[in-house]
Amino acid sequence: MDNNCIFCKIIAGDIPSYTVYEDDKVKAFLDISQTTPGHTLVIPKVHIPDIYAYDEELAEQVFARIPKIARAIKNSNPSIKGMNIVNNNGELAYQSVFHSHFHLIPRYSEDDTFSINYTDNGESTSSSQLEELQTSIQNAMEDK
């Protein structure tokens, strides 16, 4: 646990939260921003800064619980039509709390105030550039 981490303080009970699920490995609670109604954060109970610090065991423990929590959110309101599951890593990627967390953001309609924009750069990316990226990533893969 990190004494300076707001999420560690929530896990410890020093800061109140609206918990929707908790076990010995994860805690899921409502995000106070409520981007859309039901916006929930899922966090590991160990302090870990981002996705890069996960080992396989922790990843299994956290990721295995996300579908169960997502189903509960969806089943809680028949108006929920979809869900974005978002994980930001690093300040440039909009991570604001450096304790790994996953946003489960229910989607109600195209007008529910949440959006993600994916830019299509496919036409400006050549096959040789894609192959170079592929090789670079494959060569950096742990446990090849």
CYANA upper distance limits for C-alpha pairs under 8 A (distance plus 0.5 A):
  1 MET  CA      5 CYS  CA      8.46
  1 MET  CA      8 CYS  CA      6.33
  1 MET  CA     46 VAL  CA      6.80
  1 MET  CA     47 HIS  CA      5.76
  2 ASP  CA      8 CYS  CA      6.61
  2 ASP  CA     47 HIS  CA      6.96
  3 ASN  CA      8 CYS  CA      7.43
  3 ASN  CA      9 LYS  CA      7.52
  4 ASN  CA      8 CYS  CA      8.37
  4 ASN  CA      9 LYS  CA      8.41
  5 CYS  CA      9 LYS  CA      6.82
  5 CYS  CA     97 VAL  CA      8.28
  5 CYS  CA     98 PHE  CA      8.17
  5 CYS  CA     99 HIS  CA      7.71
  6 ILE  CA     10 ILE  CA      6.79
  6 ILE  CA     15 ILE  CA      8.28
  6 ILE  CA     97 VAL  CA      8.14
  7 PHE  CA     11 ILE  CA      6.69
  7 PHE  CA     43 ILE  CA      8.45
  7 PHE  CA     97 VAL  CA      8.37
  7 PHE  CA     99 HIS  CA      7.15
  8 CYS  CA     12 ALA  CA      6.64
  8 CYS  CA     45 LYS  CA      8.06
  8 CYS  CA     46 VAL  CA      8.45
  8 CYS  CA     47 HIS  CA      7.27
  8 CYS  CA     99 HIS  CA      8.46
  9 LYS  CA     13 GLY  CA      6.66
  9 LYS  CA     14 ASP  CA      5.58
  9 LYS  CA     15 ILE  CA      6.20
 10 ILE  CA     14 ASP  CA      6.33
 10 ILE  CA     15 ILE  CA      5.27
 10 ILE  CA     16 PRO  CA      6.71
 10 ILE  CA     17 SER  CA      7.07
 11 ILE  CA     27 LYS  CA      7.73
 11 ILE  CA     45 LYS  CA      7.15
 17 SER  CA     29 PHE  CA      6.84
 17 SER  CA     30 LEU  CA      7.73
 18 TYR  CA     29 PHE  CA      5.73
 18 TYR  CA     30 LEU  CA      5.95
 19 THR  CA     27 LYS  CA      7.70
 19 THR  CA     28 ALA  CA      6.30
 19 THR  CA     29 PHE  CA      4.56
 19 THR  CA     30 LEU  CA      7.02
 20 VAL  CA     28 ALA  CA      6.15
 20 VAL  CA     29 PHE  CA      5.76
 20 VAL  CA     30 LEU  CA      7.64
 21 TYR  CA     27 LYS  CA      6.42
 21 TYR  CA     28 ALA  CA      5.51
 21 TYR  CA     29 PHE  CA      7.42
 21 TYR  CA     69 ILE  CA      7.74
 22 GLU  CA     26 VAL  CA      6.32
 22 GLU  CA     27 LYS  CA      4.92
 22 GLU  CA     28 ALA  CA      6.67
 23 ASP  CA     27 LYS  CA      7.13
 24 ASP  CA     45 LYS  CA      7.86
 25 LYS  CA     44 PRO  CA      6.44
 25 LYS  CA     45 LYS  CA      5.93
 25 LYS  CA     46 VAL  CA      8.27
 25 LYS  CA     61 GLN  CA      7.17
 25 LYS  CA     62 VAL  CA      7.63
 26 VAL  CA     42 VAL  CA      7.34
 26 VAL  CA     43 ILE  CA      6.07
 26 VAL  CA     44 PRO  CA      4.94
 26 VAL  CA     45 LYS  CA      5.61
 26 VAL  CA     61 GLN  CA      8.44
 26 VAL  CA     62 VAL  CA      6.94
 27 LYS  CA     42 VAL  CA      6.35
 27 LYS  CA     43 ILE  CA      6.00
 27 LYS  CA     44 PRO  CA      7.01
 27 LYS  CA     45 LYS  CA      7.08
 28 ALA  CA     40 THR  CA      7.02
 28 ALA  CA     41 LEU  CA      5.90
 28 ALA  CA     42 VAL  CA      4.80
 28 ALA  CA     43 ILE  CA      6.83
 28 ALA  CA     69 ILE  CA      8.33
 29 PHE  CA     40 THR  CA      5.94
 29 PHE  CA     41 LEU  CA      5.95
 29 PHE  CA     42 VAL  CA      7.27
 30 LEU  CA     34 GLN  CA      7.79
 30 LEU  CA     38 GLY  CA      7.11
 30 LEU  CA     39 HIS  CA      6.37
 30 LEU  CA     40 THR  CA      4.78
 30 LEU  CA     41 LEU  CA      6.61
 31 ASP  CA     39 HIS  CA      6.21
 31 ASP  CA     40 THR  CA      5.72
 31 ASP  CA     41 LEU  CA      6.37
 33 SER  CA     39 HIS  CA      8.41
 34 GLN  CA     38 GLY  CA      7.10
 34 GLN  CA     39 HIS  CA      5.60
 34 GLN  CA     40 THR  CA      8.38
 35 THR  CA     39 HIS  CA      6.63
 35 THR  CA    105 ILE  CA      7.69
 35 THR  CA    113 THR  CA      7.92
 35 THR  CA    114 PHE  CA      7.36
 36 THR  CA    105 ILE  CA      6.96
 36 THR  CA    106 PRO  CA      6.80
 36 THR  CA    107 ARG  CA      7.60
 36 THR  CA    112 ASP  CA      7.28
 36 THR  CA    113 THR  CA      7.94
 36 THR  CA    114 PHE  CA      7.90
 37 PRO  CA    106 PRO  CA      7.52
 38 GLY  CA     73 ILE  CA      7.15
 38 GLY  CA    105 ILE  CA      7.44
 38 GLY  CA    106 PRO  CA      6.80
 39 HIS  CA    103 HIS  CA      7.42
 39 HIS  CA    104 LEU  CA      6.17
 39 HIS  CA    105 ILE  CA      5.10
 39 HIS  CA    106 PRO  CA      6.72
 40 THR  CA    103 HIS  CA      6.33
 40 THR  CA    104 LEU  CA      5.60
 40 THR  CA    105 ILE  CA      7.11
 41 LEU  CA    101 HIS  CA      6.73
 41 LEU  CA    102 PHE  CA      5.97
 41 LEU  CA    103 HIS  CA      5.28
 41 LEU  CA    104 LEU  CA      6.72
 42 VAL  CA     66 ILE  CA      7.92
 42 VAL  CA    101 HIS  CA      6.01
 42 VAL  CA    102 PHE  CA      5.61
 42 VAL  CA    103 HIS  CA      7.16
 42 VAL  CA    104 LEU  CA      8.17
 43 ILE  CA     62 VAL  CA      8.07
 43 ILE  CA     99 HIS  CA      8.15
 43 ILE  CA    100 SER  CA      6.77
 43 ILE  CA    101 HIS  CA      5.13
 43 ILE  CA    102 PHE  CA      7.13
 44 PRO  CA     48 ILE  CA      8.21
 44 PRO  CA     58 LEU  CA      8.48
 44 PRO  CA     62 VAL  CA      6.76
 44 PRO  CA    100 SER  CA      7.70
 44 PRO  CA    101 HIS  CA      7.84
 47 HIS  CA     99 HIS  CA      6.45
 47 HIS  CA    100 SER  CA      8.18
 48 ILE  CA     53 ALA  CA      6.91
 48 ILE  CA     54 TYR  CA      7.88
 48 ILE  CA     98 PHE  CA      8.29
 48 ILE  CA     99 HIS  CA      5.91
 48 ILE  CA    100 SER  CA      6.31
 49 PRO  CA     53 ALA  CA      7.25
 49 PRO  CA     98 PHE  CA      5.36
 49 PRO  CA     99 HIS  CA      4.91
 49 PRO  CA    100 SER  CA      5.64
 50 ASP  CA     54 TYR  CA      7.89
 50 ASP  CA     89 ASN  CA      6.17
 50 ASP  CA     90 GLY  CA      8.01
 50 ASP  CA     98 PHE  CA      7.25
 50 ASP  CA     99 HIS  CA      6.90
 50 ASP  CA    100 SER  CA      5.04
 50 ASP  CA    101 HIS  CA      8.28
 51 ILE  CA     89 ASN  CA      7.17
 51 ILE  CA    100 SER  CA      7.09
 54 TYR  CA     58 LEU  CA      6.52
 54 TYR  CA     59 ALA  CA      6.51
 55 ASP  CA     59 ALA  CA      6.68
 56 GLU  CA     60 GLU  CA      6.59
 57 GLU  CA     61 GLN  CA      6.78
 58 LEU  CA     62 VAL  CA      6.65
 59 ALA  CA     63 PHE  CA      6.22
 59 ALA  CA     64 ALA  CA      8.49
 60 GLU  CA     64 ALA  CA      6.14
 61 GLN  CA     65 ARG  CA      7.42
 62 VAL  CA     66 ILE  CA      7.37
 63 PHE  CA     67 PRO  CA      8.28
 64 ALA  CA     68 LYS  CA      8.46
 65 ARG  CA     69 ILE  CA      6.96
 66 ILE  CA     70 ALA  CA      6.47
 67 PRO  CA     71 ARG  CA      6.51
 68 LYS  CA     72 ALA  CA      6.85
 69 ILE  CA     73 ILE  CA      6.81
 70 ALA  CA     74 LYS  CA      6.70
 70 ALA  CA     83 MET  CA      8.39
 70 ALA  CA    104 LEU  CA      7.31
 71 ARG  CA     75 ASN  CA      6.41
 72 ALA  CA     76 SER  CA      6.51
 73 ILE  CA     77 ASN  CA      7.73
 73 ILE  CA    106 PRO  CA      7.99
 74 LYS  CA     78 PRO  CA      7.71
 74 LYS  CA     80 ILE  CA      6.30
 74 LYS  CA     81 LYS  CA      8.35
 74 LYS  CA     82 GLY  CA      8.24
 74 LYS  CA     83 MET  CA      8.45
 74 LYS  CA    106 PRO  CA      7.67
 79 SER  CA    108 TYR  CA      6.40
 80 ILE  CA    106 PRO  CA      6.57
 80 ILE  CA    107 ARG  CA      6.13
 80 ILE  CA    108 TYR  CA      5.28
 81 LYS  CA    106 PRO  CA      8.10
 81 LYS  CA    107 ARG  CA      6.24
 81 LYS  CA    108 TYR  CA      5.84
 81 LYS  CA    109 SER  CA      7.65
 82 GLY  CA    106 PRO  CA      6.53
 82 GLY  CA    107 ARG  CA      5.36
 82 GLY  CA    108 TYR  CA      7.41
 83 MET  CA    104 LEU  CA      7.15
 83 MET  CA    105 ILE  CA      5.94
 83 MET  CA    106 PRO  CA      4.90
 83 MET  CA    107 ARG  CA      5.67
 84 ASN  CA    103 HIS  CA      8.17
 84 ASN  CA    104 LEU  CA      6.46
 84 ASN  CA    105 ILE  CA      5.61
 84 ASN  CA    106 PRO  CA      7.04
 84 ASN  CA    107 ARG  CA      7.72
 85 ILE  CA    102 PHE  CA      7.12
 85 ILE  CA    103 HIS  CA      6.01
 85 ILE  CA    104 LEU  CA      5.24
 85 ILE  CA    105 ILE  CA      6.83
 86 VAL  CA    102 PHE  CA      6.16
 86 VAL  CA    103 HIS  CA      5.52
 86 VAL  CA    104 LEU  CA      7.23
 86 VAL  CA    105 ILE  CA      8.41
 87 ASN  CA    100 SER  CA      8.44
 87 ASN  CA    101 HIS  CA      6.93
 87 ASN  CA    102 PHE  CA      5.35
 87 ASN  CA    103 HIS  CA      6.89
 88 ASN  CA     93 ALA  CA      5.93
 88 ASN  CA     94 TYR  CA      6.45
 88 ASN  CA     95 GLN  CA      5.49
 88 ASN  CA    101 HIS  CA      8.41
 88 ASN  CA    102 PHE  CA      8.30
 89 ASN  CA     93 ALA  CA      6.15
 89 ASN  CA     94 TYR  CA      7.77
 89 ASN  CA     95 GLN  CA      6.03
 89 ASN  CA    100 SER  CA      8.35
 90 GLY  CA     94 TYR  CA      7.16
 90 GLY  CA     95 GLN  CA      5.75
 90 GLY  CA     98 PHE  CA      8.40
 91 GLU  CA     95 GLN  CA      5.43
 91 GLU  CA     96 SER  CA      6.99
107 ARG  CA    112 ASP  CA      7.33
107 ARG  CA    114 PHE  CA      8.45
108 TYR  CA    112 ASP  CA      6.57
121 ASN  CA    125 THR  CA      6.91
122 GLY  CA    126 SER  CA      8.44
125 THR  CA    129 GLN  CA      6.74
125 THR  CA    130 LEU  CA      7.47
126 SER  CA    130 LEU  CA      6.88
127 SER  CA    131 GLU  CA      6.63
128 SER  CA    132 GLU  CA      6.60
129 GLN  CA    133 LEU  CA      6.70
130 LEU  CA    134 GLN  CA      6.53
131 GLU  CA    135 THR  CA      6.62
132 GLU  CA    136 SER  CA      6.60
133 LEU  CA    137 ILE  CA      6.67
134 GLN  CA    138 GLN  CA      6.59
135 THR  CA    139 ASN  CA      6.48
136 SER  CA    140 ALA  CA      6.83
137 ILE  CA    141 MET  CA      6.78
138 GLN  CA    144 LYS  CA      8.49
